[in-house]
Amino acid sequence: MGLFDFWVYTALYWGALALSLWAFVDSLVRPAPAFVATGKLSKPGWVAITGLSAVVIFWLTPMSLLGLPAVIAAIVYLVDVRPAVRGLPRGNSW
């Protein structure tokens, strides 16, 4: 059973790390006014939250005391904030 547990925890670790890095990079490329226009937390706030989430998951496991809230923060960004911010047009469009 030890080898199976190793592969499950390894898959969880890499999956959570990829999820948090995706949320971090996505929060970097979205325009700052879109966050304010949708009534969400500001762009620097989400960049800090998702960046800290990625760092915590990188150094700890997703199943640790700080790892689970880090995964939840990345999921909240991807499920709630990203669709709202993505729906707005970028820059000046004539």
Biopython code that builds the backbone (N, CA, C, O; Angstrom):
import numpy as np
from Bio.PDB.StructureBuilder import StructureBuilder

atoms = [
    (1, "MET", "N", (0.813, -1.184, 0.000)),
    (1, "MET", "CA", (0.000, 0.000, 0.000)),
    (1, "MET", "C", (0.864, 1.259, 0.000)),
    (1, "MET", "O", (0.373, 2.332, -0.350)),
    (2, "GLY", "N", (2.110, 1.159, 0.375)),
    (2, "GLY", "CA", (2.980, 2.327, 0.449)),
    (2, "GLY", "C", (3.265, 2.952, -0.904)),
    (2, "GLY", "O", (3.310, 4.177, -1.019)),
    (3, "LEU", "N", (3.457, 2.140, -1.922)),
    (3, "LEU", "CA", (3.742, 2.665, -3.248)),
    (3, "LEU", "C", (2.522, 3.373, -3.833)),
    (3, "LEU", "O", (2.660, 4.400, -4.498)),
    (4, "PHE", "N", (1.339, 2.834, -3.592)),
    (4, "PHE", "CA", (0.109, 3.467, -4.052)),
    (4, "PHE", "C", (-0.081, 4.830, -3.397)),
    (4, "PHE", "O", (-0.431, 5.803, -4.066)),
    (5, "ASP", "N", (0.151, 4.899, -2.086)),
    (5, "ASP", "CA", (0.045, 6.171, -1.366)),
    (5, "ASP", "C", (1.019, 7.194, -1.918)),
    (5, "ASP", "O", (0.677, 8.369, -2.055)),
    (6, "PHE", "N", (2.218, 6.764, -2.233)),
    (6, "PHE", "CA", (3.221, 7.670, -2.793)),
    (6, "PHE", "C", (2.731, 8.286, -4.091)),
    (6, "PHE", "O", (2.852, 9.496, -4.284)),
    (7, "TRP", "N", (2.181, 7.473, -4.983)),
    (7, "TRP", "CA", (1.719, 7.983, -6.270)),
    (7, "TRP", "C", (0.498, 8.880, -6.120)),
    (7, "TRP", "O", (0.365, 9.855, -6.859)),
    (8, "VAL", "N", (-0.386, 8.580, -5.194)),
    (8, "VAL", "CA", (-1.553, 9.435, -4.952)),
    (8, "VAL", "C", (-1.110, 10.789, -4.430)),
    (8, "VAL", "O", (-1.574, 11.817, -4.922)),
    (9, "TYR", "N", (-0.213, 10.813, -3.431)),
    (9, "TYR", "CA", (0.264, 12.088, -2.882)),
    (9, "TYR", "C", (1.084, 12.867, -3.903)),
    (9, "TYR", "O", (1.035, 14.096, -3.929)),
    (10, "THR", "N", (1.831, 12.168, -4.736)),
    (10, "THR", "CA", (2.595, 12.846, -5.784)),
    (10, "THR", "C", (1.663, 13.489, -6.799)),
    (10, "THR", "O", (1.893, 14.623, -7.220)),
    (11, "ALA", "N", (0.617, 12.780, -7.194)),
    (11, "ALA", "CA", (-0.360, 13.343, -8.132)),
    (11, "ALA", "C", (-1.090, 14.531, -7.516)),
    (11, "ALA", "O", (-1.329, 15.529, -8.197)),
    (12, "LEU", "N", (-1.444, 14.438, -6.245)),
    (12, "LEU", "CA", (-2.095, 15.559, -5.571)),
    (12, "LEU", "C", (-1.171, 16.772, -5.488)),
    (12, "LEU", "O", (-1.606, 17.905, -5.693)),
    (13, "TYR", "N", (0.091, 16.534, -5.189)),
    (13, "TYR", "CA", (1.056, 17.635, -5.075)),
    (13, "TYR", "C", (1.216, 18.361, -6.404)),
    (13, "TYR", "O", (1.091, 19.584, -6.460)),
    (14, "TRP", "N", (1.491, 17.616, -7.476)),
    (14, "TRP", "CA", (1.709, 18.246, -8.776)),
    (14, "TRP", "C", (0.429, 18.877, -9.312)),
    (14, "TRP", "O", (0.483, 19.924, -9.956)),
    (15, "GLY", "N", (-0.698, 18.268, -9.062)),
    (15, "GLY", "CA", (-1.971, 18.848, -9.496)),
    (15, "GLY", "C", (-2.277, 20.155, -8.775)),
    (15, "GLY", "O", (-2.695, 21.130, -9.400)),
    (16, "ALA", "N", (-2.070, 20.176, -7.464)),
    (16, "ALA", "CA", (-2.311, 21.398, -6.694)),
    (16, "ALA", "C", (-1.320, 22.483, -7.069)),
    (16, "ALA", "O", (-1.683, 23.658, -7.124)),
    (17, "LEU", "N", (-0.081, 22.111, -7.326)),
    (17, "LEU", "CA", (0.923, 23.100, -7.724)),
    (17, "LEU", "C", (0.581, 23.678, -9.093)),
    (17, "LEU", "O", (0.693, 24.888, -9.291)),
    (18, "ALA", "N", (0.167, 22.843, -10.036)),
    (18, "ALA", "CA", (-0.212, 23.337, -11.363)),
    (18, "ALA", "C", (-1.436, 24.244, -11.263)),
    (18, "ALA", "O", (-1.498, 25.268, -11.943)),
    (19, "LEU", "N", (-2.396, 23.888, -10.437)),
    (19, "LEU", "CA", (-3.596, 24.695, -10.254)),
    (19, "LEU", "C", (-3.259, 26.065, -9.683)),
    (19, "LEU", "O", (-3.764, 27.078, -10.166)),
    (20, "SER", "N", (-2.416, 26.106, -8.666)),
    (20, "SER", "CA", (-2.070, 27.390, -8.049)),
    (20, "SER", "C", (-1.197, 28.243, -8.971)),
    (20, "SER", "O", (-1.324, 29.468, -8.975)),
    (21, "LEU", "N", (-0.325, 27.623, -9.742)),
    (21, "LEU", "CA", (0.478, 28.394, -10.698)),
    (21, "LEU", "C", (-0.387, 28.941, -11.830)),
    (21, "LEU", "O", (-0.157, 30.054, -12.304)),
    (22, "TRP", "N", (-1.370, 28.174, -12.260)),
    (22, "TRP", "CA", (-2.302, 28.645, -13.276)),
    (22, "TRP", "C", (-3.067, 29.868, -12.765)),
    (22, "TRP", "O", (-3.225, 30.850, -13.490)),
    (23, "ALA", "N", (-3.542, 29.809, -11.515)),
    (23, "ALA", "CA", (-4.265, 30.938, -10.931)),
    (23, "ALA", "C", (-3.348, 32.155, -10.804)),
    (23, "ALA", "O", (-3.777, 33.280, -11.063)),
    (24, "PHE", "N", (-2.096, 31.943, -10.412)),
    (24, "PHE", "CA", (-1.149, 33.051, -10.259)),
    (24, "PHE", "C", (-0.857, 33.720, -11.597)),
    (24, "PHE", "O", (-0.912, 34.945, -11.696)),
    (25, "VAL", "N", (-0.551, 32.944, -12.614)),
    (25, "VAL", "CA", (-0.235, 33.513, -13.927)),
    (25, "VAL", "C", (-1.469, 34.197, -14.518)),
    (25, "VAL", "O", (-1.352, 35.259, -15.131)),
    (26, "ASP", "N", (-2.627, 33.611, -14.344)),
    (26, "ASP", "CA", (-3.835, 34.225, -14.864)),
    (26, "ASP", "C", (-4.127, 35.550, -14.171)),
    (26, "ASP", "O", (-4.574, 36.497, -14.818)),
    (27, "SER", "N", (-3.885, 35.631, -12.876)),
    (27, "SER", "CA", (-4.108, 36.897, -12.176)),
    (27, "SER", "C", (-3.100, 37.962, -12.603)),
    (27, "SER", "O", (-3.384, 39.155, -12.504)),
    (28, "LEU", "N", (-1.942, 37.548, -13.068)),
    (28, "LEU", "CA", (-0.950, 38.514, -13.556)),
    (28, "LEU", "C", (-1.339, 39.113, -14.903)),
    (28, "LEU", "O", (-1.078, 40.293, -15.140)),
    (29, "VAL", "N", (-1.951, 38.341, -15.784)),
    (29, "VAL", "CA", (-2.219, 38.815, -17.142)),
    (29, "VAL", "C", (-3.539, 39.566, -17.271)),
    (29, "VAL", "O", (-3.761, 40.224, -18.286)),
    (30, "ARG", "N", (-4.410, 39.490, -16.290)),
    (30, "ARG", "CA", (-5.687, 40.201, -16.367)),
    (30, "ARG", "C", (-5.477, 41.682, -16.070)),
    (30, "ARG", "O", (-4.639, 42.021, -15.235)),
    (31, "PRO", "N", (-6.216, 42.574, -16.731)),
    (31, "PRO", "CA", (-6.068, 44.010, -16.496)),
    (31, "PRO", "C", (-6.608, 44.411, -15.118)),
    (31, "PRO", "O", (-7.633, 43.899, -14.668)),
    (32, "ALA", "N", (-5.912, 45.321, -14.468)),
    (32, "ALA", "CA", (-6.275, 45.754, -13.114)),
    (32, "ALA", "C", (-7.663, 46.390, -13.042)),
    (32, "ALA", "O", (-8.393, 46.110, -12.091)),
    (33, "PRO", "N", (-8.066, 47.238, -14.006)),
    (33, "PRO", "CA", (-9.407, 47.834, -13.901)),
    (33, "PRO", "C", (-10.540, 46.814, -13.946)),
    (33, "PRO", "O", (-11.633, 47.083, -13.447)),
    (34, "ALA", "N", (-10.297, 45.664, -14.529)),
    (34, "ALA", "CA", (-11.347, 44.644, -14.607)),
    (34, "ALA", "C", (-11.703, 44.110, -13.228)),
    (34, "ALA", "O", (-12.863, 43.787, -12.973)),
    (35, "PHE", "N", (-10.726, 44.013, -12.340)),
    (35, "PHE", "CA", (-10.995, 43.532, -10.984)),
    (35, "PHE", "C", (-11.902, 44.505, -10.250)),
    (35, "PHE", "O", (-12.843, 44.099, -9.568)),
    (36, "VAL", "N", (-11.614, 45.791, -10.396)),
    (36, "VAL", "CA", (-12.412, 46.821, -9.731)),
    (36, "VAL", "C", (-13.806, 46.895, -10.353)),
    (36, "VAL", "O", (-14.796, 47.044, -9.635)),
    (37, "ALA", "N", (-13.891, 46.793, -11.674)),
    (37, "ALA", "CA", (-15.171, 46.894, -12.370)),
    (37, "ALA", "C", (-16.125, 45.765, -11.988)),
    (37, "ALA", "O", (-17.341, 45.955, -11.994)),
    (38, "THR", "N", (-15.596, 44.614, -11.664)),
    (38, "THR", "CA", (-16.449, 43.480, -11.302)),
    (38, "THR", "C", (-16.741, 43.422, -9.806)),
    (38, "THR", "O", (-17.488, 42.558, -9.348)),
    (39, "GLY", "N", (-16.150, 44.344, -9.047)),
    (39, "GLY", "CA", (-16.409, 44.373, -7.605)),
    (39, "GLY", "C", (-15.642, 43.328, -6.819)),
    (39, "GLY", "O", (-16.030, 42.978, -5.705)),
    (40, "LYS", "N", (-14.568, 42.834, -7.383)),
    (40, "LYS", "CA", (-13.738, 41.837, -6.704)),
    (40, "LYS", "C", (-12.582, 42.542, -5.988)),
    (40, "LYS", "O", (-12.411, 43.755, -6.113)),
    (41, "LEU", "N", (-11.820, 41.795, -5.263)),
    (41, "LEU", "CA", (-10.614, 42.316, -4.632)),
    (41, "LEU", "C", (-9.675, 42.833, -5.717)),
    (41, "LEU", "O", (-9.726, 42.359, -6.852)),
    (42, "SER", "N", (-8.829, 43.788, -5.388)),
    (42, "SER", "CA", (-7.962, 44.397, -6.397)),
    (42, "SER", "C", (-6.970, 43.380, -6.977)),
    (42, "SER", "O", (-6.748, 42.306, -6.418)),
    (43, "LYS", "N", (-6.392, 43.756, -8.103)),
    (43, "LYS", "CA", (-5.429, 42.880, -8.775)),
    (43, "LYS", "C", (-4.231, 42.565, -7.888)),
    (43, "LYS", "O", (-3.859, 41.397, -7.784)),
    (44, "PRO", "N", (-3.590, 43.582, -7.224)),
    (44, "PRO", "CA", (-2.465, 43.224, -6.347)),
    (44, "PRO", "C", (-2.855, 42.261, -5.227)),
    (44, "PRO", "O", (-2.047, 41.437, -4.799)),
    (45, "GLY", "N", (-4.081, 42.370, -4.764)),
    (45, "GLY", "CA", (-4.545, 41.440, -3.731)),
    (45, "GLY", "C", (-4.613, 40.013, -4.225)),
    (45, "GLY", "O", (-4.152, 39.091, -3.552)),
    (46, "TRP", "N", (-5.195, 39.828, -5.417)),
    (46, "TRP", "CA", (-5.297, 38.476, -5.971)),
    (46, "TRP", "C", (-3.949, 37.937, -6.417)),
    (46, "TRP", "O", (-3.694, 36.738, -6.310)),
    (47, "VAL", "N", (-3.091, 38.805, -6.912)),
    (47, "VAL", "CA", (-1.736, 38.346, -7.278)),
    (47, "VAL", "C", (-1.011, 37.866, -6.024)),
    (47, "VAL", "O", (-0.332, 36.840, -6.050)),
    (48, "ALA", "N", (-1.154, 38.606, -4.932)),
    (48, "ALA", "CA", (-0.496, 38.206, -3.682)),
    (48, "ALA", "C", (-1.080, 36.905, -3.137)),
    (48, "ALA", "O", (-0.340, 36.027, -2.693)),
    (49, "ILE", "N", (-2.392, 36.783, -3.169)),
    (49, "ILE", "CA", (-3.034, 35.570, -2.638)),
    (49, "ILE", "C", (-2.645, 34.338, -3.448)),
    (49, "ILE", "O", (-2.274, 33.309, -2.882)),
    (50, "THR", "N", (-2.729, 34.444, -4.774)),
    (50, "THR", "CA", (-2.410, 33.276, -5.601)),
    (50, "THR", "C", (-0.910, 32.992, -5.613)),
    (50, "THR", "O", (-0.505, 31.832, -5.693)),
    (51, "GLY", "N", (-0.084, 34.030, -5.535)),
    (51, "GLY", "CA", (1.365, 33.818, -5.455)),
    (51, "GLY", "C", (1.759, 33.142, -4.156)),
    (51, "GLY", "O", (2.573, 32.218, -4.150)),
    (52, "LEU", "N", (1.182, 33.604, -3.055)),
    (52, "LEU", "CA", (1.454, 32.972, -1.760)),
    (52, "LEU", "C", (0.932, 31.542, -1.744)),
    (52, "LEU", "O", (1.542, 30.654, -1.149)),
    (53, "SER", "N", (-0.186, 31.333, -2.395)),
    (53, "SER", "CA", (-0.734, 29.981, -2.508)),
    (53, "SER", "C", (0.238, 29.052, -3.225)),
    (53, "SER", "O", (0.465, 27.925, -2.787)),
    (54, "ALA", "N", (0.811, 29.531, -4.332)),
    (54, "ALA", "CA", (1.775, 28.709, -5.075)),
    (54, "ALA", "C", (3.023, 28.423, -4.257)),
    (54, "ALA", "O", (3.552, 27.312, -4.294)),
    (55, "VAL", "N", (3.497, 29.422, -3.518)),
    (55, "VAL", "CA", (4.699, 29.227, -2.684)),
    (55, "VAL", "C", (4.423, 28.226, -1.559)),
    (55, "VAL", "O", (5.248, 27.356, -1.279)),
    (56, "VAL", "N", (3.267, 28.354, -0.922)),
    (56, "VAL", "CA", (2.931, 27.433, 0.174)),
    (56, "VAL", "C", (2.829, 26.004, -0.341)),
    (56, "VAL", "O", (3.329, 25.077, 0.295)),
    (57, "ILE", "N", (2.189, 25.824, -1.480)),
    (57, "ILE", "CA", (2.056, 24.469, -2.017)),
    (57, "ILE", "C", (3.408, 23.935, -2.473)),
    (57, "ILE", "O", (3.668, 22.737, -2.356)),
    (58, "PHE", "N", (4.273, 24.805, -2.991)),
    (58, "PHE", "CA", (5.599, 24.356, -3.417)),
    (58, "PHE", "C", (6.414, 23.867, -2.227)),
    (58, "PHE", "O", (7.070, 22.829, -2.315)),
    (59, "TRP", "N", (6.382, 24.596, -1.121)),
    (59, "TRP", "CA", (7.206, 24.235, 0.040)),
    (59, "TRP", "C", (6.560, 23.195, 0.939)),
    (59, "TRP", "O", (7.265, 22.412, 1.576)),
    (60, "LEU", "N", (5.244, 23.170, 1.003)),
    (60, "LEU", "CA", (4.534, 22.207, 1.837)),
    (60, "LEU", "C", (3.719, 21.291, 0.935)),
    (60, "LEU", "O", (3.718, 21.458, -0.284)),
    (61, "THR", "N", (3.044, 20.350, 1.514)),
    (61, "THR", "CA", (2.168, 19.490, 0.721)),
    (61, "THR", "C", (0.770, 20.081, 0.716)),
    (61, "THR", "O", (0.427, 20.838, 1.624)),
    (62, "PRO", "N", (-0.044, 19.761, -0.275)),
    (62, "PRO", "CA", (-1.416, 20.266, -0.288)),
    (62, "PRO", "C", (-2.253, 19.732, 0.867)),
    (62, "PRO", "O", (-3.299, 20.298, 1.185)),
    (63, "MET", "N", (-1.813, 18.668, 1.488)),
    (63, "MET", "CA", (-2.566, 18.074, 2.577)),
    (63, "MET", "C", (-2.136, 18.594, 3.940)),
    (63, "MET", "O", (-2.562, 18.054, 4.961)),
    (64, "SER", "N", (-1.296, 19.636, 3.982)),
    (64, "SER", "CA", (-0.844, 20.177, 5.259)),
    (64, "SER", "C", (-1.838, 21.206, 5.783)),
    (64, "SER", "O", (-2.853, 21.489, 5.146)),
    (65, "LEU", "N", (-1.534, 21.759, 6.947)),
    (65, "LEU", "CA", (-2.422, 22.728, 7.584)),
    (65, "LEU", "C", (-2.550, 24.002, 6.759)),
    (65, "LEU", "O", (-3.631, 24.590, 6.712)),
    (66, "LEU", "N", (-1.491, 24.438, 6.115)),
    (66, "LEU", "CA", (-1.540, 25.628, 5.269)),
    (66, "LEU", "C", (-1.779, 25.291, 3.796)),
    (66, "LEU", "O", (-2.165, 26.161, 3.017)),
    (67, "GLY", "N", (-1.556, 24.062, 3.422)),
    (67, "GLY", "CA", (-1.706, 23.669, 2.028)),
    (67, "GLY", "C", (-3.150, 23.647, 1.564)),
    (67, "GLY", "O", (-3.446, 24.051, 0.439)),
    (68, "LEU", "N", (-4.042, 23.183, 2.407)),
    (68, "LEU", "CA", (-5.451, 23.112, 2.025)),
    (68, "LEU", "C", (-6.055, 24.498, 1.797)),
    (68, "LEU", "O", (-6.730, 24.688, 0.786)),
    (69, "PRO", "N", (-5.846, 25.485, 2.692)),
    (69, "PRO", "CA", (-6.353, 26.834, 2.377)),
    (69, "PRO", "C", (-5.717, 27.432, 1.125)),
    (69, "PRO", "O", (-6.355, 28.219, 0.427)),
    (70, "ALA", "N", (-4.476, 27.072, 0.835)),
    (70, "ALA", "CA", (-3.821, 27.570, -0.384)),
    (70, "ALA", "C", (-4.504, 27.006, -1.620)),
    (70, "ALA", "O", (-4.711, 27.729, -2.594)),
    (71, "VAL", "N", (-4.850, 25.750, -1.597)),
    (71, "VAL", "CA", (-5.564, 25.138, -2.719)),
    (71, "VAL", "C", (-6.951, 25.759, -2.851)),
    (71, "VAL", "O", (-7.408, 26.020, -3.964)),
    (72, "ILE", "N", (-7.620, 25.998, -1.731)),
    (72, "ILE", "CA", (-8.946, 26.606, -1.763)),
    (72, "ILE", "C", (-8.873, 28.018, -2.332)),
    (72, "ILE", "O", (-9.753, 28.416, -3.095)),
    (73, "ALA", "N", (-7.843, 28.781, -1.976)),
    (73, "ALA", "CA", (-7.688, 30.142, -2.511)),
    (73, "ALA", "C", (-7.517, 30.120, -4.028)),
    (73, "ALA", "O", (-8.104, 30.945, -4.727)),
    (74, "ALA", "N", (-6.727, 29.191, -4.537)),
    (74, "ALA", "CA", (-6.549, 29.078, -5.985)),
    (74, "ALA", "C", (-7.851, 28.677, -6.670)),
    (74, "ALA", "O", (-8.164, 29.180, -7.749)),
    (75, "ILE", "N", (-8.601, 27.788, -6.059)),
    (75, "ILE", "CA", (-9.877, 27.357, -6.634)),
    (75, "ILE", "C", (-10.879, 28.508, -6.627)),
    (75, "ILE", "O", (-11.615, 28.687, -7.597)),
    (76, "VAL", "N", (-10.918, 29.284, -5.556)),
    (76, "VAL", "CA", (-11.827, 30.430, -5.492)),
    (76, "VAL", "C", (-11.505, 31.423, -6.595)),
    (76, "VAL", "O", (-12.411, 31.957, -7.235)),
    (77, "TYR", "N", (-10.221, 31.673, -6.820)),
    (77, "TYR", "CA", (-9.864, 32.592, -7.902)),
    (77, "TYR", "C", (-10.329, 32.036, -9.250)),
    (77, "TYR", "O", (-10.943, 32.758, -10.035)),
    (78, "LEU", "N", (-10.046, 30.775, -9.521)),
    (78, "LEU", "CA", (-10.361, 30.204, -10.826)),
    (78, "LEU", "C", (-11.860, 30.032, -11.067)),
    (78, "LEU", "O", (-12.309, 30.105, -12.210)),
    (79, "VAL", "N", (-12.630, 29.808, -10.022)),
    (79, "VAL", "CA", (-14.059, 29.546, -10.187)),
    (79, "VAL", "C", (-14.892, 30.822, -10.089)),
    (79, "VAL", "O", (-15.910, 30.946, -10.771)),
    (80, "ASP", "N", (-14.474, 31.773, -9.249)),
    (80, "ASP", "CA", (-15.291, 32.958, -9.012)),
    (80, "ASP", "C", (-14.750, 34.208, -9.696)),
    (80, "ASP", "O", (-15.491, 34.904, -10.391)),
    (81, "VAL", "N", (-13.487, 34.494, -9.508)),
    (81, "VAL", "CA", (-12.921, 35.757, -9.980)),
    (81, "VAL", "C", (-12.582, 35.696, -11.466)),
    (81, "VAL", "O", (-12.911, 36.620, -12.210)),
    (82, "ARG", "N", (-11.947, 34.650, -11.897)),
    (82, "ARG", "CA", (-11.504, 34.555, -13.292)),
    (82, "ARG", "C", (-12.646, 34.684, -14.300)),
    (82, "ARG", "O", (-12.497, 35.433, -15.265)),
    (83, "PRO", "N", (-13.776, 33.995, -14.129)),
    (83, "PRO", "CA", (-14.859, 34.172, -15.103)),
    (83, "PRO", "C", (-15.399, 35.600, -15.143)),
    (83, "PRO", "O", (-15.755, 36.093, -16.213)),
    (84, "ALA", "N", (-15.464, 36.266, -13.999)),
    (84, "ALA", "CA", (-15.972, 37.640, -13.965)),
    (84, "ALA", "C", (-15.006, 38.600, -14.644)),
    (84, "ALA", "O", (-15.426, 39.483, -15.392)),
    (85, "VAL", "N", (-13.723, 38.430, -14.384)),
    (85, "VAL", "CA", (-12.714, 39.325, -14.943)),
    (85, "VAL", "C", (-12.503, 39.034, -16.423)),
    (85, "VAL", "O", (-12.257, 39.952, -17.206)),
    (86, "ARG", "N", (-12.596, 37.794, -16.805)),
    (86, "ARG", "CA", (-12.368, 37.395, -18.195)),
    (86, "ARG", "C", (-13.465, 37.893, -19.123)),
    (86, "ARG", "O", (-13.228, 38.073, -20.318)),
    (87, "GLY", "N", (-14.656, 38.116, -18.596)),
    (87, "GLY", "CA", (-15.767, 38.552, -19.411)),
    (87, "GLY", "C", (-15.674, 39.984, -19.881)),
    (87, "GLY", "O", (-16.390, 40.371, -20.804)),
    (88, "LEU", "N", (-14.812, 40.784, -19.276)),
    (88, "LEU", "CA", (-14.682, 42.185, -19.668)),
    (88, "LEU", "C", (-13.689, 42.332, -20.813)),
    (88, "LEU", "O", (-12.719, 41.580, -20.898)),
    (89, "PRO", "N", (-13.931, 43.304, -21.695)),
    (89, "PRO", "CA", (-12.986, 43.517, -22.806)),
    (89, "PRO", "C", (-11.668, 44.094, -22.316)),
    (89, "PRO", "O", (-11.621, 44.778, -21.293)),
    (90, "ARG", "N", (-10.599, 43.815, -23.049)),
    (90, "ARG", "CA", (-9.271, 44.307, -22.694)),
    (90, "ARG", "C", (-9.000, 45.605, -23.416)),
    (90, "ARG", "O", (-9.267, 45.724, -24.611)),
    (91, "GLY", "N", (-8.470, 46.583, -22.696)),
    (91, "GLY", "CA", (-7.989, 47.817, -23.298)),
    (91, "GLY", "C", (-9.074, 48.619, -24.009)),
    (91, "GLY", "O", (-10.264, 48.442, -23.748)),
    (92, "ASN", "N", (-8.660, 49.482, -24.887)),
    (92, "ASN", "CA", (-9.583, 50.319, -25.652)),
    (92, "ASN", "C", (-10.030, 49.597, -26.908)),
    (92, "ASN", "O", (-9.206, 49.177, -27.720)),
    (93, "SER", "N", (-11.315, 49.455, -27.062)),
    (93, "SER", "CA", (-11.833, 48.830, -28.275)),
    (93, "SER", "C", (-12.807, 49.803, -28.921)),
    (93, "SER", "O", (-13.761, 50.248, -28.282)),
    (94, "TRP", "N", (-12.576, 50.127, -30.153)),
    (94, "TRP", "CA", (-13.425, 51.088, -30.849)),
    (94, "TRP", "C", (-14.542, 50.332, -31.420)),
    (94, "TRP", "O", (-15.415, 50.913, -32.066)),
]
sb = StructureBuilder()
sb.init_structure("model")
sb.init_model(0)
sb.init_chain("A")
sb.init_seg("    ")
for serial, (resi, resn, name, xyz) in enumerate(atoms, 1):
    if name == "N":
        sb.init_residue(resn, " ", resi, " ")
    sb.init_atom(name, np.array(xyz, "f"), 0.0, 1.0, " ", f" {name:<3s}", serial, name[0])
structure = sb.get_structure()
